[in-house]
Amino acid sequence: MRAIEFNRNTLYGEVWKDPVTTVAKRYGISGHKLRKYCIQLQVPIPHSGYWMQIKYGKKVERPALLEYEGPDSIVMELPNNPQEKNISLFPEKLRNKTAMEFEVFCSELVVPEKLQKAHSVIADTLTYKKKRDKEALSESARKNAMFLKTSKEQYLRAIIIMDTLMKASEQWNGVIKSNGSDGFRVCIGKDEVSVTIKQRTRRIEHVKTEQELKAESKGKYYWAPTYDYPYSGELRITMKSTFSSEKMWSDTPKRKIESKVGEILLSIFVAAENSRIKREEREVELEKRRLTEIESMNFESLKRAETEKLEQLYEKANDHFKAKRIIEFAQDLISFSEHLTNTPEDKEKLISYAKWALEKANWLDPLTIDDDPFLGDKHRRWLNDILGIRNKEWWQ
């Protein structure tokens, strides 16, 4: 590990002299990590598109380094010999793209002043709006088009911003789909990030219209809202994904959304990556739960089988015990017949009954497996199952 000191004043001078990615490379870290340290030290950072404006000779206001109550420096422990690593934000065929390359792309992303070769979703949106302005259209007619909630003055501006984000996302293998409302979805692998844009409104007290005043003067009933919500002129972009928290960017007096498109694009792919990680963690957890349930079901199944086997054991042991009692009784019956003074026919009847009793005992005993001409076999299948015999008798 190596300790690196990040001084507030030094960072301020560096990030306004060279792009953040260039400064980060000197420290051996990613631009994203350097931005985090700048935020921690409250060092202002050039907005997306700043260096392109400088390149074309435009004068851009540089914010002052304001005073704050925190430390002037922070010391961070970082790994030795840091190397630029491939990021997993992108599909496998784009893994040769590095985090640094993507951050440079985001930092140089600029919203054009005019719409050029509109994205297919944007083209469908403009076509739908043109038709809707002429005639009433159903929701089903919208299909792939967006329905942007902005004033006429801000509509084209919102269109160009969304077109820029769509095209930039596709350059990094994102798949664009309309969300059927006021934005689009960026599909990266199995994960999606929703991006919407709308114009903010402000609440003002309702001013009665001429028609409302006229109805009021005549004592007629009329309904009027307490407040009106006119457009404020400020655009807001909202980003959502399944496993990431919602994030928003709005116009401010000093910075318009156009200067934040690079940051928004970076956030889209980071959100998709976070969603991928959490989704895969959830899939692993669900698989563990499924296997646990199967294991539990198997245990319950084995338990039932064991219970049935034990009940069968009681039955066979009871049958064996009964058979032994019957045999003992039959033998005693034969001995008893020998001491009778009755006729030979009476003795023969007793001996015949005793032999019948012995036959039934052999049928009842699970260890003899005798068949009965009337009752069939009682234990053959049971003993075959124990010995694993299927197609031939166990005694053959």
C-alpha positions in Angstrom: 0.0 0.0 0.0 1.1 3.6 -0.6 -0.1 6.7 1.1 -1.0 9.7 -1.1 -1.9 13.1 0.1 -4.6 15.1 -1.8 -4.3 18.8 -1.0 -7.3 21.0 -1.6 -5.5 24.0 -3.2 -3.3 21.7 -5.2 -6.2 19.7 -6.6 -8.1 22.9 -7.5 -5.1 24.2 -9.6 -4.6 20.8 -11.2 -8.2 20.0 -12.3 -8.7 23.4 -13.8 -5.4 23.2 -15.7 -5.9 19.7 -17.1 -8.8 17.3 -17.5 -9.7 15.2 -14.4 -8.7 12.0 -16.3 -5.2 13.4 -17.0 -4.7 14.5 -13.4 -6.0 11.2 -12.1 -3.5 9.3 -14.2 -0.7 11.2 -12.5 -2.0 9.9 -9.1 -2.5 6.4 -10.5 -6.2 6.3 -9.9 -9.4 6.6 -12.0 -11.0 9.9 -12.8 -14.2 8.7 -10.9 -12.2 8.2 -7.7 -10.4 11.6 -8.1 -13.8 13.3 -8.5 -14.9 11.7 -5.2 -11.9 13.2 -3.4 -12.6 16.6 -5.0 -16.2 16.4 -3.7 -15.0 15.4 -0.3 -12.7 18.4 -0.2 -15.3 20.6 -1.8 -13.1 21.4 -4.8 -15.2 22.5 -7.9 -14.7 20.4 -11.0 -15.0 21.5 -14.7 -18.3 20.5 -16.1 -18.7 18.1 -19.0 -17.9 19.9 -22.2 -15.7 22.5 -20.5 -12.5 21.5 -22.3 -14.3 21.4 -25.7 -15.4 25.0 -25.1 -11.8 25.9 -24.1 -10.5 24.2 -27.2 -12.7 26.3 -29.5 -11.7 29.5 -27.7 -14.8 30.1 -25.7 -14.5 31.9 -22.4 -15.9 29.9 -19.5 -16.3 31.2 -16.0 -14.1 29.4 -13.5 -15.7 29.1 -10.0 -13.6 30.3 -7.0 -12.4 27.9 -4.4 -14.7 28.7 -1.5 -13.8 28.5 2.2 -15.0 25.5 4.2 -14.5 24.1 7.6 -13.0 20.8 6.6 -9.4 19.7 6.4 -7.1 21.2 3.7 -5.8 17.7 2.8 -6.7 14.0 3.1 -4.3 11.1 3.0 -5.5 7.9 1.2 -4.0 4.4 1.3 -3.9 3.0 -2.2 -2.5 -0.2 -3.7 1.1 -0.2 -5.0 1.8 -0.1 -8.7 -1.8 0.6 -9.7 -2.7 -0.5 -13.2 -5.5 0.6 -15.4 -8.1 -2.1 -15.3 -10.8 -3.1 -17.8 -14.2 -2.2 -16.4 -17.1 -4.7 -16.5 -19.6 -2.1 -17.4 -19.7 -3.3 -21.0 -20.4 -6.6 -22.8 -17.5 -8.9 -23.3 -16.6 -7.7 -26.8 -16.1 -4.2 -25.4 -14.0 -5.2 -22.3 -10.9 -3.8 -24.0 -12.4 -0.4 -23.4 -10.9 0.9 -20.1 -12.5 3.0 -17.4 -10.2 5.9 -18.4 -11.3 5.8 -22.0 -15.0 5.9 -21.0 -14.4 8.7 -18.6 -12.6 10.7 -21.3 -15.5 10.0 -23.7 -18.0 11.3 -21.1 -15.9 14.4 -20.3 -15.8 15.3 -24.0 -19.5 14.6 -24.7 -21.2 17.8 -25.9 -24.9 18.4 -26.8 -25.1 19.9 -30.3 -27.0 23.1 -30.9 -29.1 21.5 -33.7 -30.7 18.0 -34.1 -28.7 16.0 -36.6 -29.7 12.6 -37.9 -32.2 11.9 -35.2 -32.2 8.6 -33.4 -35.1 6.3 -34.4 -36.9 6.8 -31.1 -36.5 10.6 -31.5 -37.7 10.5 -35.1 -40.8 8.5 -34.1 -41.4 11.0 -31.3 -41.3 14.0 -33.7 -43.5 12.2 -36.2 -46.1 11.3 -33.5 -46.1 14.9 -32.2 -46.6 16.4 -35.7 -49.6 14.1 -36.2 -50.9 14.7 -32.7 -50.8 18.5 -33.3 -53.1 18.0 -36.3 -55.5 15.4 -35.0 -56.4 13.4 -31.9 -54.4 10.2 -31.6 -54.9 7.2 -29.3 -52.1 5.9 -27.0 -51.6 2.9 -29.2 -50.6 5.2 -32.1 -47.6 6.3 -30.1 -45.8 2.9 -30.3 -42.0 3.7 -30.0 -42.5 7.5 -29.5 -41.9 9.4 -26.3 -44.4 11.8 -24.8 -42.3 14.7 -23.4 -44.0 16.9 -20.8 -42.4 20.3 -21.7 -43.5 23.7 -23.0 -43.2 24.4 -26.7 -40.2 26.6 -26.0 -38.2 23.8 -24.3 -39.4 20.9 -26.4 -36.7 20.9 -29.0 -34.0 21.4 -26.4 -35.3 18.4 -24.5 -35.3 16.4 -27.7 -31.7 17.2 -28.6 -30.5 16.3 -25.0 -32.2 12.9 -25.1 -31.0 12.3 -28.7 -27.4 12.9 -27.5 -27.7 10.5 -24.6 -29.3 7.8 -26.8 -26.6 8.0 -29.4 -23.8 8.1 -26.8 -25.2 5.1 -25.0 -25.4 3.1 -28.2 -21.7 3.9 -28.9 -20.9 1.8 -25.8 -23.2 -1.0 -26.8 -26.3 0.1 -24.9 -29.6 -0.8 -26.6 -32.2 2.0 -26.6 -36.0 1.4 -26.2 -38.8 3.8 -25.6 -40.3 3.5 -22.1 -43.7 4.5 -23.6 -43.8 7.7 -21.7 -41.5 10.7 -21.1 -38.1 8.9 -21.7 -36.3 5.9 -22.8 -34.6 2.8 -21.4 -30.9 1.9 -21.8 -30.5 -1.9 -21.9 -27.1 -3.2 -21.1 -27.0 -6.9 -21.1 -29.9 -8.1 -18.8 -30.1 -4.8 -17.0 -32.1 -1.7 -17.8 -31.8 2.0 -16.8 -34.7 4.3 -17.3 -34.0 7.9 -18.3 -36.8 10.5 -18.3 -36.9 14.2 -19.0 -39.6 16.8 -18.1 -39.9 20.4 -17.5 -40.4 21.5 -13.9 -43.4 23.4 -12.8 -44.0 26.0 -10.1 -47.0 26.5 -8.0 -48.8 29.9 -8.0 -52.1 31.0 -6.8 -54.8 30.7 -9.4 -55.9 34.0 -11.1 -59.6 33.9 -12.0 -60.2 33.9 -15.7 -62.7 36.3 -17.4 -65.2 33.5 -17.8 -64.9 32.6 -14.1 -65.4 36.2 -13.0 -68.4 36.5 -15.2 -70.0 33.3 -13.7 -69.2 34.6 -10.2 -70.9 37.9 -10.9 -74.1 36.2 -12.0 -74.1 33.9 -9.0 -73.6 30.8 -11.1 -71.7 27.7 -9.8 -68.3 27.2 -11.2 -65.2 25.3 -10.2 -61.7 26.8 -10.3 -58.5 25.4 -8.9 -56.7 26.9 -5.9 -53.4 26.9 -7.7 -52.0 26.9 -11.2 -48.8 25.0 -12.2 -47.1 26.7 -15.1 -43.8 25.5 -16.5 -40.8 27.0 -14.8 -38.5 26.8 -17.8 -36.1 24.4 -16.0 -35.6 20.9 -17.3 -35.0 17.9 -15.1 -33.6 14.4 -16.0 -34.3 11.5 -13.8 -32.5 8.2 -13.9 -33.9 5.0 -12.3 -32.9 1.3 -12.3 -34.1 -1.8 -10.5 -31.4 -2.0 -7.8 -30.0 1.6 -7.7 -31.5 4.7 -6.1 -33.1 7.4 -8.2 -30.9 10.2 -9.4 -31.8 13.6 -10.8 -30.1 16.4 -12.6 -31.8 19.8 -13.1 -31.1 23.2 -14.7 -29.6 25.7 -12.3 -28.8 29.4 -12.8 -25.1 28.5 -13.3 -25.3 25.2 -15.1 -27.7 23.8 -17.6 -28.3 20.1 -18.1 -26.4 20.2 -21.4 -23.2 20.6 -19.3 -24.0 17.5 -17.3 -24.6 15.0 -20.1 -21.2 13.3 -19.6 -21.9 12.9 -15.9 -25.4 11.5 -16.7 -24.0 9.0 -19.2 -21.4 7.8 -16.7 -24.1 7.4 -14.1 -26.3 5.4 -16.5 -23.6 2.8 -17.0 -22.5 2.7 -13.3 -26.2 2.2 -12.4 -26.4 -0.7 -14.9 -23.3 -2.3 -13.4 -24.6 -1.9 -9.9 -27.8 -3.5 -11.0 -25.9 -6.4 -12.6 -23.9 -7.0 -9.4 -27.0 -6.9 -7.2 -29.1 -8.9 -9.6 -26.4 -11.7 -9.8 -26.1 -11.6 -6.0 -29.9 -12.0 -5.8 -29.8 -14.8 -8.3 -27.2 -16.6 -6.3 -29.2 -16.1 -3.1 -32.4 -17.4 -4.9 -30.5 -20.4 -6.1 -29.2 -21.1 -2.6 -32.8 -20.8 -1.3 -34.0 -23.2 -4.1 -31.4 -25.8 -3.2 -32.2 -25.4 0.5 -35.9 -26.0 -0.3 -35.0 -29.0 -2.4 -32.8 -30.4 0.3 -35.6 -29.8 2.8 -38.1 -31.5 0.5 -35.7 -34.4 0.0 -35.3 -34.7 3.8 -39.1 -34.7 4.3 -39.4 -37.3 1.5 -36.7 -39.5 3.1 -38.4 -39.0 6.5 -41.7 -40.2 5.1 -40.1 -43.1 3.4 -38.3 -44.0 6.7 -41.6 -43.8 8.6 -43.3 -46.0 6.1 -40.4 -48.5 6.3 -40.6 -48.6 10.0 -44.4 -49.2 10.0 -43.8 -52.0 7.5 -41.2 -53.4 9.9 -43.7 -53.4 12.7 -46.2 -55.2 10.5 -43.7 -57.9 9.4 -42.5 -58.5 12.9 -46.0 -58.7 14.2 -46.9 -61.2 11.4 -43.8 -63.3 12.3 -44.7 -63.3 15.9 -48.3 -64.3 15.1 -47.0 -67.1 12.8 -44.8 -68.5 15.6 -47.8 -68.5 18.0 -50.0 -70.3 15.4 -47.3 -72.9 14.8 -46.9 -73.5 18.5 -50.6 -73.7 18.9 -50.9 -76.2 16.0 -48.2 -78.4 17.4 -49.9 -78.4 20.8 -53.2 -79.3 19.0 -51.5 -82.3 17.4 -50.2 -83.4 20.8 -53.6 -82.9 22.3 -55.2 -85.1 19.6 -53.0 -88.1 20.5 -54.4 -88.2 24.1 -58.0 -88.1 23.0 -60.1 -91.3 23.6 -62.5 -90.3 20.9 -62.9 -92.1 17.6 -60.1 -92.0 15.0 -62.3 -89.8 12.8 -62.3 -87.1 15.5 -58.5 -87.3 15.9 -58.1 -87.0 12.1 -60.3 -83.8 12.1 -58.1 -82.2 14.8 -54.9 -83.1 13.0 -56.3 -81.8 9.7 -57.2 -78.5 11.3 -53.7 -78.3 12.8 -52.1 -78.9 9.4 -54.3 -76.1 7.9 -53.2 -73.8 10.8 -49.5 -74.6 9.9 -50.1 -73.7 6.3 -51.7 -70.4 7.3 -48.8 -69.8 9.7 -46.3 -70.3 6.8 -48.3 -67.9 4.6 -48.4 -65.3 7.4 -44.7 -65.6 8.3 -42.6 -63.2 6.2 -39.6 -65.6 6.5 -41.3 -68.5 4.7 -43.0 -66.7 1.8 -45.5 -69.5 1.1 -48.3 -68.9 -1.3 -51.9 -69.6 -0.4 -54.3 -70.9 -3.1 -57.0 -68.4 -1.9 -55.0 -65.6 -0.3 -52.1 -65.5 -2.7 -48.6 -64.3 -1.5 -48.3 -61.8 1.4 -44.6 -61.0 1.7 -42.9 -61.8 -1.6 -42.7 -58.3 -3.0 -41.4 -57.0 0.4 -38.5 -59.4 0.5 -37.8 -58.9 -3.2 -37.5 -55.1 -2.6 -35.0 -55.7 0.3 -32.9 -58.0 -1.9 -33.2 -55.8 -5.0 -34.8 -58.6 -7.0 -37.2 -57.5 -9.7 -37.5 -60.1 -12.5 -37.0 -63.3 -10.6 -37.9 -64.8 -7.2 -35.4 -64.4 -4.4 -35.2 -68.1 -3.6 -34.4 -69.2 -7.2 
